[in-house]
Amino acid sequence: MLSTLVDSVRLMVTGGFGAHFNTSEWPHRELVHGALASLNVEFDPLLPGSLESGNTIEDMFLIGELLERERIDSCFIITSTFHVSRCQVIFDCICSERTAVFVAARDPDDLSEDLLRHERASLEGIKAAGGIQWKDIWYPQRLAKRRLVDFKTLQSRRHKSGPDPSTSTSPHS
C-alpha cells in the first residue's frame, strides 16, 4: 500500500468516461473508489467529481490544476504499465515545472490488442507533433522532473518521503 510506504500521501483518483477505457454507466474514478474501498484502502475524497475526465490529456490537466491549486510540487502518478509512457509525455507537455514519480501498475488481465494499438498510435502522434493541443492552446513537449518505478520496486525501497526533485531522472536524458 502506497500510504504505508510514503508519509503524507493523499490518494486521489481521476477518470470519467471514455470509449477506450470506460463505457460503463459509472465514472471510472467511482469504480476505482469502490475497488479501493473493498481493499480497505483510504483515499482522499477531495472535490468529488472534479477529477472526472474523458481522456489522458484531460487527466493530466486536472492533475496539473490540482497540483497548482493545492500548491503541491511533486506527486506519484499510478497507471497501468501499458499507459505509463503516454502519461509521462503528456505530463511533460503540461506540468514540466512539477516533479512526478510514475508508478507502473500491473496491466489488466483483459487488456485488448485494440487498446494497445490505440495507445501506441496516440503516443507516436504526440511525439511526432512535438507536443499536444488542448482547447486551442499548443503545449510543446518539455522535459519534466520525473522517474519511473514499478510498484514492486517502490515496495522494496520502502520510501519514507515524497519524490526528491534532486534525484529525479528522465528517460530523455
C-alpha angles and dihedrals in degrees: 000000000000095000090059090051099047128039119234099017119167108194113208126172129216130198141094125174131330138160092237101044115018128021095157124114092254127073112255092241090057091051090051091047088054092050092048092048091051087056092047091245114155117226135178111254087202112163099346112225094013093103096050110126140168100216145010096266090055089047091057092046091051091048090049092050091049092049090050095045094047092040092237114160099188138027146171117242114199120195140142116292092244090055102045098089095054092045089053094050093048091046088053090056097047109026108026091140090062130073120235132181108204114212115201110216124194114283118247114269091234096051107153128220088232091060091047090051090049090050094050093046092048093049093046090050093053092047093046091050092045093232145356137281119220125176092346094308122114117224112190120211111262133171113267126193102259146135134201121223132161119234094250091055090049090052093048093051092051093209114210098189140035125274114305109223091204091062099038117118135194127216086226091068 
